[in-house]
Amino acid sequence: MTDLQFLGRMRRIGWRGEEPLAAGRFARVVAQHRAGYELHDGSQVFGAQPAGHFLKRTLDPTLRPAVGDFVEIEAGKPPHIVRILPRRTVLSRAAAGERYDRQLIATNIDYVLILTGLDGDFNPARIERYLSLTEGSGAQPVVLLSKLDLCPDPEQRLQLLRERLPADLPIHAVNGRDAQTLQMLSEYLQEGDSAVLVGSSGAGKSTLTNSLLGDQRLATGAVREHDSRGRHTTTSRALLQLPTGGCLIDTPGMRELKLTGEENLDLFADIEALAGQCRFSDCGHQGEPGCAIQAALDSGELGLKRWQHYLKLNEEREQQAQVLEARLKRQRDTRSQRPHRRPRGQDRD
């Protein structure tokens, strides 16, 4: 196979590199199951197992293969994943529970499509949380408001988001079954593009994915009337090749979106700038004289709900950062306490 043929094949599964890879067999992780991984090499899908060094219990979970990874494999029955190629983008969150663990959502993606319904699922604060998680991923966020056909006044909700979110953030109202929606989304799903679709259960991810695929490959379900939430119809992450040439990673609905502690909260840069204008550098924004935050709240320049959500996310980020630092310190202490091993054959005194 020539270099051009190899690159063309890899590009069909989202490879962005322009230079040929070193000799070896390469593929992309398209699904992960308890029994192993499914890989795609641009021509076919096949099963694979991780090499032994990925199975160590002490290994950081983020260092194991994840959906979206490009990997090197060696022959076998089944083939084995021996190396993960450098990730150009990573979308992650803190895993649910008391212990601090990082959970990878997707890797090597160009776009994060944040889907929320224009029905009872509509929640600007949740969209801000998704955006906060996305900002450090290296991927471009795109907000999609689904169920356009079920909303009598979508422009009101669109305007609310445009006033609350950054001006350069793409925001689209979509109908998952409409041809115009599919044509618009094709801009983000051309050959070589990879996108991950995230959102709550019942937001319409499976419906939209089926339309993009051109068939009813994924199960869809009804939503509850009182809050427009649905059951999980997608139970695991899967990378799908689309007729447009791009790749889409569909994900299960996420009920808990915990910050990792490493976010910058750039989404709220305007609030940070306002805080810098307060008369006192240690202003608590609770009624002190010369408080720029209180002045902005009083004038309507800063919305109360957005301010309260910023405080909530900022507190959560600081707590997560402390937990992360404590975990890293324990790991450093454990390494420093390990006994020094003498080289084999060296005599004791």
N, C-alpha and C positions, 0 to 999 in steps of 0.2 A: 504494500500500500504506500502511495506517495504521501509526502508531507501535506499537500493540499487536500488529498482525499481524507487523511486523518483529521485535519483541522475542520473540514466540512462536516464530518461525522460527529465530532465532539461539539461543534457549534449547535447542532440540532438538539443537544441536551444542555445548552446554556454556557458552554465554555467560551470565555472572553479572551483568552490568550491568543496572541498572534504568532508566537513562536512554537515550533514543534516541541513536544515533550521528549525527555530522554527516553532511551529504549525501555520498553516495558508495556504492560497492559493497563489501561486506565478506564474508569467508568465513573458514573455518578450515582450516589445513593438516592433512590426514589422512594423507598419505604423501609421501615424498621419494624420487626415483629419480635416476639419472644424467641422464636426459633431462628432468628438471624436477620439478614438484610436482603432487600431486593435492589439490584443494580441495573443500570442501563448504560451500554457502551456506545450509544448512537445508532446501533443496529438491532439490538435485541435486549430483552429483559431476562435476568437470570438471578438465581439465589447465590448468596455468599455468606461466609462466616468470618468473624473478626479473628485476627491472629491473636496468639496467646497474650501478648503484652497489653492488649486492650481489655483483657478480662481481669486484671489485678483489682482487687477490692478497694485498694487505697488510691486508685487512679481517679483524678478529677473527672467527673462525668463529661465535662465539656471537651475533654481530650479524646473522647471516643467518637467514632463515626456518627454523623447526624444527617437527617434528610437535607439534601442540597449539597453535601460534600462531594468533591471530586477526590477519588481515591486510586491508589495503585494496588493492583491485585496480582497474586501469583497463582499459577495453575494448581489444580487439585480437584478432588471430588468430595465436597464442593470447593470452588475457588476460595481463597482467603484474602481478606483485606489486610495489607501489610503497612500501608502508609496513607495518611491524609494529606492532600496537597494544601498549601497555604490558603486560608480562607480570606477572600477579599472583603466580604461583609458578613456580619453575624447579628441576628436578632435573637435576644434572649430575655428572660425574666427570672426573678427569684422564684424558686419552686414553693408550692404551698407547704405549710407546716412550720413548726418552730425552728427546726434546724435550717441553717443557711446553706442552700445549694443553688447553683445556677442551672437553669434549664434552657437548653437551646431550642428555639422555635424553628428556625430555618437558617441556612447559611448560603453564601454566594448568590444573594438576591439583589436585584436592581430596584425593585419597588415593593413597598408594603401597602397593600390595598386594605384599608380599614373600613369595614362594612358595618353600617348600623341602620336600622329600619327607621323610616319616617313615621312609623306607628308608635305604639307604646314603648318600643325599644329605644326611641330617640333619647339620648343622654349626652349633652355636651361635655360634662365632666369626665365621662368614660372615654370619649374621644380624646380629650386632653391627656388622659393617662396613657392611652395607646401611643400618642405622639411623643410623650416623655420617654417611653420605652424605646421608641423608634429612633430618636435623635442621635444616639451613639452607635447605631448599627452600620452606618455608611450607606444605607439605602434611602431612596426617596419615598416619603409617605404620600399617599393619595387617599383622600376621604371620599367614600362612596355612600350615598344615602339611598337605601333600597326601598322597594315597594312604593315607587312614585305613583303607580296607578291607584293606590289605596289612600293617598293623602290629598284632601281637598284643597289645602293651601300650602304647598311645599315651599313657596318663595319666602314665606315668613320664617320658616326654620332655616332655610339657606342663609337669609340675611342675618339671623342670630349668630350663626357660625362664622360668617364673614366678618362680623364685628368683633368676635371673640378670638378668632384664630389668626395666624400670620397671613398677611395679604398675598404672599406668593405661594401659599399652599393650595394645590389643586383640590377642588371640592366639586363633586358631580352628583346630581340626583339621577338615579337610574331605575329602570324597570328590567329585572333579570330576564324577562322573556322577550324584550323588545329588540328588533334588529338595529335600531339606531344606537342603543346602549352598547351592543356588541361591537359595532363599528367604532364607537368612541374609545372603548377599552382596548381595541387592537393597537392603539398608539403605544400602550405599555407592554405589549405582548408580541413583539416582532421577533424574528429569528435572532437567537442569541440572548434575548431578554428572559429574565426569571423574576417572577413575582410571587409573594406569599399573600394569601387571602386570610384575614383574621377578623373576628367579630363574635358576638354572642350567639348562642344557640337560638335559632328562630329568626336570625337576621336575614337569611336568604342566601347563605354561602353556597349550599348545594344546588339550589335552583340556578344561581348565576353560573356556577361551574359547569353544570349540565348544558346550559345554553352555549357557553364558550366551547365546550367539547363537541357540541352538535348532536348529542345523544343523552339518554337518561341513565347514565352510568352510575350516578350516586343517588342514594335514597333521599327523599325529602319528607318532611313531616309537618303536621299542623302546629300552631302555636296557641298558647292559652290566651283567652280573650282579655283577662284583666291586666296582663302586663306584656303581652306579645312575646313571651319567652317560649322557647321550644325545647324538646328533648334533643340529646346528641344524636344526630343521624350520621355524622362523620365521627368515627371513633379513633382514628389515628392519622398522622400526617402522611401525605402522599404527594409525590411530584408527578404531574401529568403533562404530557405533550399536547399542545393545542394545534388546531388547523392553521392558525396564524403563524406558526413557527416558534412561538415562545413556549415557556414552561411555567406552569402554575402549581404552587404548593398549596393544597387545601388543608385546613387545620380543624381540629375539633373546636367547638365553642369554648371560650375561656370565661370562667366565672370569677377567677381570682387573678388580678394583674398586679403582682407585687413588684415594686421597683427593686433594682439591684443594689442601689447605693452609690452607683457611679455615674448617675445622670447629672447633667449640667442644668437641666430645666431651662434650656434656651427658649422654650416656648413662652416663658414668662420674663423675657429680657426687659420688657417695658416696665414691669413692676420692680425689677432690680434697679433699673435706671431711676425710677421715682424715689425709691428708698435712699439712693445716693444723694438726693436733693434735700433730704431732711436737715433741719438746722443742727441737730445733734447726731454724731456718728453712731451712738448707741441707742438711737430712738427705738422705742418699743412699739410705735404706731398705735398707741392706746390713748391718744388725746394730748400728747406732749406738744408744747408750742412749736410752731414751725414744721409740723409733720406733713410732708408732701403726700404721703399715702392717704391720710385723713382728708386732706384738701381735695385729692382726686376722687375719693369716695363721695365727698359732699357735692362736688360739681357734676358727678356722673361720668367723669372721664374714665374712672375705673369702676367696673361693676362689682357689687358686693359678693355675688356668688363666685365670680372668678377669683377675687381676693381670698375668699375663704378656702377655695379649692387649692390655690397656690400654697396657703399655709399648711393644709393637710398633706399635700405632696412633699413639701419641703421638710416637714417633720418626719414623714415616713422615710424619705431619702437619708436624713441624718441618722435615724435609728438603724437603717439597713447598713449604712457605712460603718457604724460602730460595730455591728455584728460581724461584718466582713473583716474588719481590721482585727477583731478578737480571734476570729478563725485563723487568719493568716499568721498571727502571733503564736498561736498554739502550734501551728505547723512548723514555724521557725524554731520554736523551743524544742519540739520533738526531734527535729533533725540535729540540733546542736547537742542533744543528750545521747544520741546514738554512740555506742562505743567505737573507737577507732580500730579498724581491722588491720593487723599487720600483714604485709605482703606475704604470700605463700612461700614457705621455705625459710623465712627469716627466724633466727634463733631468738628465744627469750633470754634476757639477762639472768 
